[in-house]
Amino acid sequence: MTYRKEIVPPGLERVLFTEAQVNRRIAEIAAEISAKYTERPLKLIGVLKGSVFFLTALARLITVPVKIDFLAISTFAPQPRASGGVVRISKDLDEGIENEDVLLVEDIVDTGLTTRYLLQMLAGRGPNTLGICTLLDRTSKRLVPVTIHYRCFEIPDRFVVGCGLDYKQLYRNLGYLAVLDPAAVTAD
Ligand code: 5GP
């Protein structure tokens, strides 16, 4: 199966944001971040695997010195693919963040439970500042309040893939954001 740019492959319903729109918005956010963090190097923390594409695109456009680190989480969801399950760290950061200016980079904040868990964990490690930057925000599903400092797009209550977000590990490499076709969702 080959994916051609913005011709929706099987399993997808429609394009939500084109690659050009995504890139433009990431550039805007990168400019905002570059204007804010001028004093000391900024540490971007990505959550594997969903935020990898967004983090790298963002980092390349930030004009102040940047360090990066990653953590991975496992979510024990109440149902497959459901948001809001119990979160556990399956790969920790390589380095400490004490006294650093940290920006947690997320693919999507949905219920907010994952982000809240990660923020509490990171805050306990003594960063100088701790902010959140997310590619997508679905405020309609929020269960706990989360202050988001930088976000690219607010999205409707539909399952979205592309730009790092997957369905069964597929579609992460799409440069655009698309709505998954509900007919393509299987129970396994
Ligand atoms: P939260 O804890 O905020 O409910 O869940 C965040 C996680 O749920 C995301 O990191 C992502 O793994 C998953 N998620 C929520 N909504 C979507 C979506 O529309 N598409 C994809 N691919 N993952 C989603």
Residues whose N, C-alpha, C, O or C-beta is under 5 A from the ligand:
A	BS01	5GP	S83 G84 I108 V109 D110 T111 G112 L113 T114 T115 R158 F159 V160 V161 L165 D166 Y167
